[in-house]
Amino acid sequence: MIKESYLPVIQTNPLFQKLSQEELLLLANTMSPIKEYRRGGIIHLQNEQCSSLDVILEGNIVIQRLDEAGKVLTVAAFAAGDTFGGNLLFADQNRFPMTVSASSDCVILHLDRQLLVYFCQKNQNFFMEFVRTISNKATLVSDKLNTVAMKSIRQQIIDFLAKESVLQGSFTIELHLSKKEWAENLGIPRPSLSRELKKMKEEGLIDYSRNWISIKDEDILAEL
């Protein structure tokens, strides 16, 4: 059974906003397991079978790929109210292609597949939102992998700076993640990120400290 305090979190997700009151009551009384994970804990291993639609009730998770050289690529990150696993649940090859882990202490509802089927059969709006959600997440993963495959480290850094500059409304950008997390988001070793940042600073393109980066040459944004 889901705690009453978690229902508002679940209802922030457009998927569950499509449920009727009767269906929400059924969801609230589900016997699907709810599990707690500590920060850094593994939720699903790569190649593990996907048997549920996972709903984040508390905390944050990351989906990461580890290659043979030990390089980590963070493909996606999700927070409370988000779901994951829906794009695999009904696939013939329904195994996680990447590792899912907790980036903070978190609580996950592992929603039973049969209950999801029931909602899809009974509620067309829920079904259409479910299809839209898994389509968007498939596109997200594809775009991320294409970006990593096609762009140099410098281009990926400039992409990040351009996006954050717009979001923060400034050419001096506050960093809300560590260099390690940033490198994992780019799918590169941390020393490679540090070397490229140092080169860009020496070339007068940027300046930076531990918690900020300042774009000194705005023309680099025109390279996008």
C-alpha positions in Angstrom: 0.0 0.0 0.0 1.3 3.5 -0.9 1.6 6.1 1.8 -1.0 8.9 1.5 1.9 11.4 1.5 3.3 9.9 -1.7 0.1 10.3 -3.8 0.6 14.0 -4.5 4.1 13.2 -5.7 2.8 10.5 -8.1 0.1 12.9 -9.4 2.8 15.4 -10.5 3.5 12.9 -13.3 1.2 13.5 -16.3 0.7 9.8 -16.7 -1.1 9.4 -13.4 -3.0 12.6 -13.8 -5.0 10.6 -16.4 -6.4 8.2 -13.8 -9.9 8.4 -12.4 -10.5 8.6 -8.7 -11.4 4.9 -8.7 -8.2 4.0 -10.4 -6.2 6.2 -8.1 -7.7 4.3 -5.2 -6.7 1.1 -6.8 -3.2 2.4 -7.3 -3.0 3.6 -3.7 -3.9 0.1 -2.5 -1.5 -1.7 -4.8 0.6 -4.5 -3.4 3.4 -3.6 -5.8 6.7 -3.4 -3.8 8.0 -0.1 -2.5 11.8 -0.2 -1.8 14.3 2.2 -0.3 17.8 2.6 -1.8 20.8 4.4 -0.3 22.8 6.9 -2.3 25.1 5.0 -4.7 23.0 1.9 -4.4 22.2 -0.2 -7.5 18.5 -0.2 -8.4 18.9 -2.3 -11.6 22.0 -3.8 -13.0 22.9 -3.8 -16.7 21.2 -6.8 -18.4 18.8 -7.3 -15.5 15.3 -8.1 -16.7 12.7 -5.3 -16.5 9.6 -6.5 -14.8 7.9 -3.3 -13.5 7.3 0.4 -14.3 9.3 2.2 -11.6 8.0 5.4 -10.0 10.3 7.6 -8.0 8.6 8.6 -4.8 11.6 10.3 -3.1 15.1 11.2 -4.3 16.9 11.0 -7.6 18.3 8.3 -9.8 20.8 8.2 -12.7 21.0 5.8 -15.7 24.6 5.2 -16.7 26.5 3.1 -19.2 29.9 1.6 -18.2 32.2 0.6 -21.1 35.0 -1.9 -21.1 37.6 0.8 -20.3 35.6 1.7 -17.2 34.4 5.0 -18.6 31.0 6.1 -17.2 28.4 7.9 -19.3 25.4 9.4 -17.5 22.6 9.0 -20.1 19.7 10.4 -18.0 18.7 11.5 -14.6 15.3 11.5 -13.0 13.7 12.9 -9.8 10.7 12.3 -7.6 7.5 11.9 -9.6 9.3 10.6 -12.7 9.0 7.0 -14.1 11.5 4.7 -15.8 11.5 1.3 -17.3 8.3 1.7 -19.3 10.2 1.5 -22.7 11.5 -1.9 -21.7 8.6 -3.5 -19.9 6.8 -4.9 -22.9 9.8 -5.4 -25.2 10.9 -8.9 -26.4 14.4 -8.0 -25.1 13.3 -6.5 -21.9 16.6 -6.2 -20.1 18.2 -2.9 -18.9 20.9 -1.9 -21.4 22.5 0.3 -18.7 22.8 0.4 -14.9 20.2 2.4 -12.8 21.5 3.7 -9.5 20.5 6.1 -6.8 22.2 9.5 -6.9 20.6 10.3 -3.5 18.7 8.3 -0.9 15.5 7.4 -2.7 12.2 5.4 -2.5 10.9 3.6 -5.6 7.5 2.1 -6.3 8.0 -1.0 -8.6 4.6 -0.9 -10.2 3.3 -4.3 -11.2 3.1 -5.0 -15.0 -0.4 -6.4 -14.7 -1.8 -3.3 -13.0 -0.2 -1.2 -15.7 -1.9 -3.4 -18.4 -5.2 -3.0 -16.5 -4.9 0.8 -16.6 -4.0 0.8 -20.3 -7.0 -1.3 -21.1 -9.5 0.6 -19.0 -8.3 4.2 -19.6 -7.5 5.3 -23.2 -6.1 8.6 -21.9 -3.7 6.8 -19.6 -2.7 4.5 -22.5 -1.9 7.4 -24.9 0.1 9.2 -22.2 2.0 6.1 -21.5 2.9 5.7 -25.2 3.9 9.4 -25.4 6.1 9.0 -22.3 8.0 6.0 -23.5 8.5 7.6 -27.0 9.9 10.8 -25.5 12.3 8.8 -23.3 13.5 6.7 -26.2 14.2 10.0 -28.1 16.1 11.3 -25.0 18.4 8.4 -24.9 19.0 8.4 -28.6 19.8 12.1 -28.7 22.2 11.7 -25.8 24.1 8.8 -27.4 24.3 10.6 -30.7 25.7 13.7 -29.1 28.4 11.8 -27.4 29.3 9.9 -30.5 29.4 12.9 -32.9 30.9 15.7 -30.8 34.3 16.4 -29.5 35.0 17.1 -25.8 35.3 20.9 -26.5 32.0 20.9 -28.5 30.2 19.1 -25.6 31.6 21.6 -23.1 30.5 24.5 -25.3 27.0 22.9 -25.6 26.8 22.8 -21.8 28.0 26.4 -21.4 25.5 27.7 -24.0 22.6 25.9 -22.4 23.4 27.0 -18.9 24.2 30.6 -20.0 20.6 30.8 -21.4 19.1 29.2 -18.3 21.0 31.4 -15.9 20.8 34.5 -18.0 24.5 35.2 -17.6 27.9 34.5 -19.2 29.2 33.6 -15.7 27.7 30.2 -14.9 27.2 28.7 -11.5 28.1 25.1 -11.4 25.6 22.9 -9.6 27.5 19.6 -10.2 31.0 18.4 -9.5 33.6 17.9 -12.2 33.2 14.1 -11.7 29.4 14.4 -12.3 30.0 16.7 -15.3 32.5 14.3 -16.8 30.0 11.4 -16.4 27.3 13.4 -18.1 29.6 13.9 -21.0 30.7 10.3 -21.0 34.4 11.2 -20.7 37.1 10.6 -18.0 37.4 13.5 -15.5 41.1 14.2 -16.4 40.1 14.7 -20.0 37.5 17.3 -19.0 40.0 19.0 -16.8 42.6 19.1 -19.5 40.2 20.6 -22.1 39.0 23.2 -19.6 42.6 24.2 -18.9 43.3 24.5 -22.6 40.2 26.7 -23.1 41.3 28.9 -20.2 44.9 29.2 -21.6 43.4 30.3 -24.9 41.4 33.0 -23.2 38.0 31.4 -24.0 36.9 30.9 -20.5 37.9 31.4 -16.9 36.8 29.2 -14.1 37.0 28.3 -10.4 35.5 25.4 -8.4 31.9 26.7 -8.5 31.7 28.8 -11.6 32.8 29.2 -15.2 32.9 32.5 -17.0 32.7 32.7 -20.8 35.3 35.3 -21.9 35.0 34.9 -25.6 31.3 34.9 -26.6 32.2 33.9 -30.2 32.7 30.3 -29.0 28.9 30.0 -28.8 28.7 30.7 -32.5 30.5 27.4 -33.1 27.4 25.5 -32.2 
